[in-house]
């Protein structure tokens, strides 16, 4: 049986240099019902668990902002490398 290429790891990074992942838009989440918020949080937890349990090394190449859930994504990775201008956690 022929199989596809073997994936040995993954790199997560943002598009451009403005942000790695800026987290959720809190103004839009304020409009959610309790059930929608629960589904949103569950989806985020599923993503983080998938990254953490991938079984392959995952590198977060952080450029720009990594805020809120974006920082959680970086922390779920096996390794993190941040550009000098990266901002982790807040915009200050």
Chimera marker file (.cmm) of the C-alpha trace (Angstrom):
<marker_set name="trace">
<marker id="1" x="0.000" y="0.000" z="0.000" r="1" g="1" b="0" radius="0.5"/>
<marker id="2" x="1.384" y="3.379" z="-0.981" r="1" g="1" b="0" radius="0.5"/>
<marker id="3" x="1.145" y="6.070" z="1.648" r="1" g="1" b="0" radius="0.5"/>
<marker id="4" x="1.519" y="9.829" z="1.487" r="1" g="1" b="0" radius="0.5"/>
<marker id="5" x="4.494" y="11.765" z="2.807" r="1" g="1" b="0" radius="0.5"/>
<marker id="6" x="5.380" y="11.372" z="6.462" r="1" g="1" b="0" radius="0.5"/>
<marker id="7" x="4.747" y="14.503" z="8.484" r="1" g="1" b="0" radius="0.5"/>
<marker id="8" x="7.420" y="14.929" z="11.136" r="1" g="1" b="0" radius="0.5"/>
<marker id="9" x="6.226" y="18.170" z="12.686" r="1" g="1" b="0" radius="0.5"/>
<marker id="10" x="4.331" y="21.385" z="12.120" r="1" g="1" b="0" radius="0.5"/>
<marker id="11" x="4.971" y="25.119" z="12.265" r="1" g="1" b="0" radius="0.5"/>
<marker id="12" x="2.209" y="27.531" z="13.256" r="1" g="1" b="0" radius="0.5"/>
<marker id="13" x="2.657" y="31.200" z="12.425" r="1" g="1" b="0" radius="0.5"/>
<marker id="14" x="0.575" y="34.222" z="11.531" r="1" g="1" b="0" radius="0.5"/>
<marker id="15" x="0.186" y="35.713" z="8.078" r="1" g="1" b="0" radius="0.5"/>
<marker id="16" x="2.401" y="38.785" z="7.842" r="1" g="1" b="0" radius="0.5"/>
<marker id="17" x="4.148" y="40.388" z="10.793" r="1" g="1" b="0" radius="0.5"/>
<marker id="18" x="1.251" y="42.076" z="12.626" r="1" g="1" b="0" radius="0.5"/>
<marker id="19" x="0.159" y="39.108" z="14.715" r="1" g="1" b="0" radius="0.5"/>
<marker id="20" x="0.616" y="35.425" z="15.412" r="1" g="1" b="0" radius="0.5"/>
<marker id="21" x="-2.939" y="35.180" z="16.743" r="1" g="1" b="0" radius="0.5"/>
<marker id="22" x="-4.639" y="38.108" z="18.406" r="1" g="1" b="0" radius="0.5"/>
<marker id="23" x="-7.253" y="36.004" z="20.214" r="1" g="1" b="0" radius="0.5"/>
<marker id="24" x="-11.025" y="36.308" z="20.053" r="1" g="1" b="0" radius="0.5"/>
<marker id="25" x="-12.851" y="39.473" z="19.127" r="1" g="1" b="0" radius="0.5"/>
<marker id="26" x="-14.422" y="40.127" z="22.524" r="1" g="1" b="0" radius="0.5"/>
<marker id="27" x="-16.977" y="42.553" z="21.089" r="1" g="1" b="0" radius="0.5"/>
<marker id="28" x="-18.471" y="39.735" z="19.003" r="1" g="1" b="0" radius="0.5"/>
<marker id="29" x="-18.344" y="37.185" z="21.820" r="1" g="1" b="0" radius="0.5"/>
<marker id="30" x="-20.331" y="39.569" z="24.032" r="1" g="1" b="0" radius="0.5"/>
<marker id="31" x="-23.273" y="39.036" z="21.671" r="1" g="1" b="0" radius="0.5"/>
<marker id="32" x="-23.270" y="35.249" z="22.120" r="1" g="1" b="0" radius="0.5"/>
<marker id="33" x="-25.839" y="33.303" z="24.081" r="1" g="1" b="0" radius="0.5"/>
<marker id="34" x="-24.616" y="31.085" z="26.902" r="1" g="1" b="0" radius="0.5"/>
<marker id="35" x="-24.849" y="28.014" z="24.653" r="1" g="1" b="0" radius="0.5"/>
<marker id="36" x="-22.973" y="29.739" z="21.824" r="1" g="1" b="0" radius="0.5"/>
<marker id="37" x="-20.249" y="30.826" z="24.247" r="1" g="1" b="0" radius="0.5"/>
<marker id="38" x="-20.005" y="27.272" z="25.578" r="1" g="1" b="0" radius="0.5"/>
<marker id="39" x="-19.655" y="25.900" z="22.022" r="1" g="1" b="0" radius="0.5"/>
<marker id="40" x="-17.020" y="28.535" z="21.228" r="1" g="1" b="0" radius="0.5"/>
<marker id="41" x="-15.002" y="27.642" z="24.340" r="1" g="1" b="0" radius="0.5"/>
<marker id="42" x="-15.344" y="23.926" z="23.634" r="1" g="1" b="0" radius="0.5"/>
<marker id="43" x="-14.028" y="24.408" z="20.084" r="1" g="1" b="0" radius="0.5"/>
<marker id="44" x="-11.019" y="26.317" z="21.450" r="1" g="1" b="0" radius="0.5"/>
<marker id="45" x="-10.308" y="23.575" z="23.985" r="1" g="1" b="0" radius="0.5"/>
<marker id="46" x="-10.559" y="20.963" z="21.226" r="1" g="1" b="0" radius="0.5"/>
<marker id="47" x="-7.997" y="22.861" z="19.139" r="1" g="1" b="0" radius="0.5"/>
<marker id="48" x="-5.576" y="23.194" z="22.065" r="1" g="1" b="0" radius="0.5"/>
<marker id="49" x="-5.928" y="19.505" z="22.943" r="1" g="1" b="0" radius="0.5"/>
<marker id="50" x="-5.300" y="18.541" z="19.318" r="1" g="1" b="0" radius="0.5"/>
<marker id="51" x="-2.099" y="20.593" z="19.207" r="1" g="1" b="0" radius="0.5"/>
<marker id="52" x="-0.901" y="19.259" z="22.563" r="1" g="1" b="0" radius="0.5"/>
<marker id="53" x="-1.590" y="15.608" z="21.721" r="1" g="1" b="0" radius="0.5"/>
<marker id="54" x="-0.513" y="15.578" z="18.069" r="1" g="1" b="0" radius="0.5"/>
<marker id="55" x="2.387" y="13.261" z="18.794" r="1" g="1" b="0" radius="0.5"/>
<marker id="56" x="4.675" y="15.365" z="16.607" r="1" g="1" b="0" radius="0.5"/>
<marker id="57" x="6.610" y="18.500" z="17.522" r="1" g="1" b="0" radius="0.5"/>
<marker id="58" x="4.718" y="21.711" z="16.849" r="1" g="1" b="0" radius="0.5"/>
<marker id="59" x="6.628" y="24.999" z="16.654" r="1" g="1" b="0" radius="0.5"/>
<marker id="60" x="4.916" y="28.333" z="17.291" r="1" g="1" b="0" radius="0.5"/>
<marker id="61" x="6.764" y="30.981" z="15.252" r="1" g="1" b="0" radius="0.5"/>
<marker id="62" x="5.426" y="34.078" z="17.012" r="1" g="1" b="0" radius="0.5"/>
<marker id="63" x="5.570" y="37.337" z="15.083" r="1" g="1" b="0" radius="0.5"/>
<marker id="64" x="3.664" y="40.373" z="16.308" r="1" g="1" b="0" radius="0.5"/>
<marker id="65" x="0.876" y="39.890" z="18.857" r="1" g="1" b="0" radius="0.5"/>
<marker id="66" x="-0.012" y="36.618" z="20.592" r="1" g="1" b="0" radius="0.5"/>
<marker id="67" x="-2.924" y="37.639" z="22.803" r="1" g="1" b="0" radius="0.5"/>
<marker id="68" x="-5.552" y="35.730" z="24.788" r="1" g="1" b="0" radius="0.5"/>
<marker id="69" x="-6.439" y="32.550" z="22.924" r="1" g="1" b="0" radius="0.5"/>
<marker id="70" x="-3.563" y="33.233" z="20.539" r="1" g="1" b="0" radius="0.5"/>
<marker id="71" x="-1.137" y="33.007" z="23.438" r="1" g="1" b="0" radius="0.5"/>
<marker id="72" x="-2.861" y="29.802" z="24.552" r="1" g="1" b="0" radius="0.5"/>
<marker id="73" x="-2.258" y="28.355" z="21.079" r="1" g="1" b="0" radius="0.5"/>
<marker id="74" x="1.440" y="29.243" z="21.308" r="1" g="1" b="0" radius="0.5"/>
<marker id="75" x="1.650" y="27.697" z="24.776" r="1" g="1" b="0" radius="0.5"/>
<marker id="76" x="0.030" y="24.467" z="23.497" r="1" g="1" b="0" radius="0.5"/>
<marker id="77" x="2.899" y="24.052" z="21.030" r="1" g="1" b="0" radius="0.5"/>
<marker id="78" x="5.961" y="21.976" z="21.821" r="1" g="1" b="0" radius="0.5"/>
<marker id="79" x="8.339" y="24.858" z="21.095" r="1" g="1" b="0" radius="0.5"/>
<marker id="80" x="7.941" y="28.618" z="20.809" r="1" g="1" b="0" radius="0.5"/>
<marker id="81" x="10.215" y="31.025" z="18.967" r="1" g="1" b="0" radius="0.5"/>
<marker id="82" x="9.366" y="34.720" z="19.144" r="1" g="1" b="0" radius="0.5"/>
<marker id="83" x="10.556" y="37.572" z="16.963" r="1" g="1" b="0" radius="0.5"/>
<marker id="84" x="12.172" y="40.413" z="18.883" r="1" g="1" b="0" radius="0.5"/>
<marker id="85" x="9.123" y="42.614" z="18.256" r="1" g="1" b="0" radius="0.5"/>
<marker id="86" x="6.622" y="39.916" z="19.341" r="1" g="1" b="0" radius="0.5"/>
<marker id="87" x="4.201" y="40.868" z="22.110" r="1" g="1" b="0" radius="0.5"/>
<marker id="88" x="2.863" y="38.079" z="24.284" r="1" g="1" b="0" radius="0.5"/>
<marker id="89" x="-0.186" y="38.477" z="26.507" r="1" g="1" b="0" radius="0.5"/>
<marker id="90" x="-1.065" y="42.156" z="26.136" r="1" g="1" b="0" radius="0.5"/>
<marker id="91" x="-0.581" y="45.132" z="23.849" r="1" g="1" b="0" radius="0.5"/>
<marker id="92" x="1.718" y="47.160" z="26.089" r="1" g="1" b="0" radius="0.5"/>
<link id1="1" id2="2" r="1" g="1" b="0" radius="0.2"/>
<link id1="2" id2="3" r="1" g="1" b="0" radius="0.2"/>
<link id1="3" id2="4" r="1" g="1" b="0" radius="0.2"/>
<link id1="4" id2="5" r="1" g="1" b="0" radius="0.2"/>
<link id1="5" id2="6" r="1" g="1" b="0" radius="0.2"/>
<link id1="6" id2="7" r="1" g="1" b="0" radius="0.2"/>
<link id1="7" id2="8" r="1" g="1" b="0" radius="0.2"/>
<link id1="8" id2="9" r="1" g="1" b="0" radius="0.2"/>
<link id1="9" id2="10" r="1" g="1" b="0" radius="0.2"/>
<link id1="10" id2="11" r="1" g="1" b="0" radius="0.2"/>
<link id1="11" id2="12" r="1" g="1" b="0" radius="0.2"/>
<link id1="12" id2="13" r="1" g="1" b="0" radius="0.2"/>
<link id1="13" id2="14" r="1" g="1" b="0" radius="0.2"/>
<link id1="14" id2="15" r="1" g="1" b="0" radius="0.2"/>
<link id1="15" id2="16" r="1" g="1" b="0" radius="0.2"/>
<link id1="16" id2="17" r="1" g="1" b="0" radius="0.2"/>
<link id1="17" id2="18" r="1" g="1" b="0" radius="0.2"/>
<link id1="18" id2="19" r="1" g="1" b="0" radius="0.2"/>
<link id1="19" id2="20" r="1" g="1" b="0" radius="0.2"/>
<link id1="20" id2="21" r="1" g="1" b="0" radius="0.2"/>
<link id1="21" id2="22" r="1" g="1" b="0" radius="0.2"/>
<link id1="22" id2="23" r="1" g="1" b="0" radius="0.2"/>
<link id1="23" id2="24" r="1" g="1" b="0" radius="0.2"/>
<link id1="24" id2="25" r="1" g="1" b="0" radius="0.2"/>
<link id1="25" id2="26" r="1" g="1" b="0" radius="0.2"/>
<link id1="26" id2="27" r="1" g="1" b="0" radius="0.2"/>
<link id1="27" id2="28" r="1" g="1" b="0" radius="0.2"/>
<link id1="28" id2="29" r="1" g="1" b="0" radius="0.2"/>
<link id1="29" id2="30" r="1" g="1" b="0" radius="0.2"/>
<link id1="30" id2="31" r="1" g="1" b="0" radius="0.2"/>
<link id1="31" id2="32" r="1" g="1" b="0" radius="0.2"/>
<link id1="32" id2="33" r="1" g="1" b="0" radius="0.2"/>
<link id1="33" id2="34" r="1" g="1" b="0" radius="0.2"/>
<link id1="34" id2="35" r="1" g="1" b="0" radius="0.2"/>
<link id1="35" id2="36" r="1" g="1" b="0" radius="0.2"/>
<link id1="36" id2="37" r="1" g="1" b="0" radius="0.2"/>
<link id1="37" id2="38" r="1" g="1" b="0" radius="0.2"/>
<link id1="38" id2="39" r="1" g="1" b="0" radius="0.2"/>
<link id1="39" id2="40" r="1" g="1" b="0" radius="0.2"/>
<link id1="40" id2="41" r="1" g="1" b="0" radius="0.2"/>
<link id1="41" id2="42" r="1" g="1" b="0" radius="0.2"/>
<link id1="42" id2="43" r="1" g="1" b="0" radius="0.2"/>
<link id1="43" id2="44" r="1" g="1" b="0" radius="0.2"/>
<link id1="44" id2="45" r="1" g="1" b="0" radius="0.2"/>
<link id1="45" id2="46" r="1" g="1" b="0" radius="0.2"/>
<link id1="46" id2="47" r="1" g="1" b="0" radius="0.2"/>
<link id1="47" id2="48" r="1" g="1" b="0" radius="0.2"/>
<link id1="48" id2="49" r="1" g="1" b="0" radius="0.2"/>
<link id1="49" id2="50" r="1" g="1" b="0" radius="0.2"/>
<link id1="50" id2="51" r="1" g="1" b="0" radius="0.2"/>
<link id1="51" id2="52" r="1" g="1" b="0" radius="0.2"/>
<link id1="52" id2="53" r="1" g="1" b="0" radius="0.2"/>
<link id1="53" id2="54" r="1" g="1" b="0" radius="0.2"/>
<link id1="54" id2="55" r="1" g="1" b="0" radius="0.2"/>
<link id1="55" id2="56" r="1" g="1" b="0" radius="0.2"/>
<link id1="56" id2="57" r="1" g="1" b="0" radius="0.2"/>
<link id1="57" id2="58" r="1" g="1" b="0" radius="0.2"/>
<link id1="58" id2="59" r="1" g="1" b="0" radius="0.2"/>
<link id1="59" id2="60" r="1" g="1" b="0" radius="0.2"/>
<link id1="60" id2="61" r="1" g="1" b="0" radius="0.2"/>
<link id1="61" id2="62" r="1" g="1" b="0" radius="0.2"/>
<link id1="62" id2="63" r="1" g="1" b="0" radius="0.2"/>
<link id1="63" id2="64" r="1" g="1" b="0" radius="0.2"/>
<link id1="64" id2="65" r="1" g="1" b="0" radius="0.2"/>
<link id1="65" id2="66" r="1" g="1" b="0" radius="0.2"/>
<link id1="66" id2="67" r="1" g="1" b="0" radius="0.2"/>
<link id1="67" id2="68" r="1" g="1" b="0" radius="0.2"/>
<link id1="68" id2="69" r="1" g="1" b="0" radius="0.2"/>
<link id1="69" id2="70" r="1" g="1" b="0" radius="0.2"/>
<link id1="70" id2="71" r="1" g="1" b="0" radius="0.2"/>
<link id1="71" id2="72" r="1" g="1" b="0" radius="0.2"/>
<link id1="72" id2="73" r="1" g="1" b="0" radius="0.2"/>
<link id1="73" id2="74" r="1" g="1" b="0" radius="0.2"/>
<link id1="74" id2="75" r="1" g="1" b="0" radius="0.2"/>
<link id1="75" id2="76" r="1" g="1" b="0" radius="0.2"/>
<link id1="76" id2="77" r="1" g="1" b="0" radius="0.2"/>
<link id1="77" id2="78" r="1" g="1" b="0" radius="0.2"/>
<link id1="78" id2="79" r="1" g="1" b="0" radius="0.2"/>
<link id1="79" id2="80" r="1" g="1" b="0" radius="0.2"/>
<link id1="80" id2="81" r="1" g="1" b="0" radius="0.2"/>
<link id1="81" id2="82" r="1" g="1" b="0" radius="0.2"/>
<link id1="82" id2="83" r="1" g="1" b="0" radius="0.2"/>
<link id1="83" id2="84" r="1" g="1" b="0" radius="0.2"/>
<link id1="84" id2="85" r="1" g="1" b="0" radius="0.2"/>
<link id1="85" id2="86" r="1" g="1" b="0" radius="0.2"/>
<link id1="86" id2="87" r="1" g="1" b="0" radius="0.2"/>
<link id1="87" id2="88" r="1" g="1" b="0" radius="0.2"/>
<link id1="88" id2="89" r="1" g="1" b="0" radius="0.2"/>
<link id1="89" id2="90" r="1" g="1" b="0" radius="0.2"/>
<link id1="90" id2="91" r="1" g="1" b="0" radius="0.2"/>
<link id1="91" id2="92" r="1" g="1" b="0" radius="0.2"/>
</marker_set>
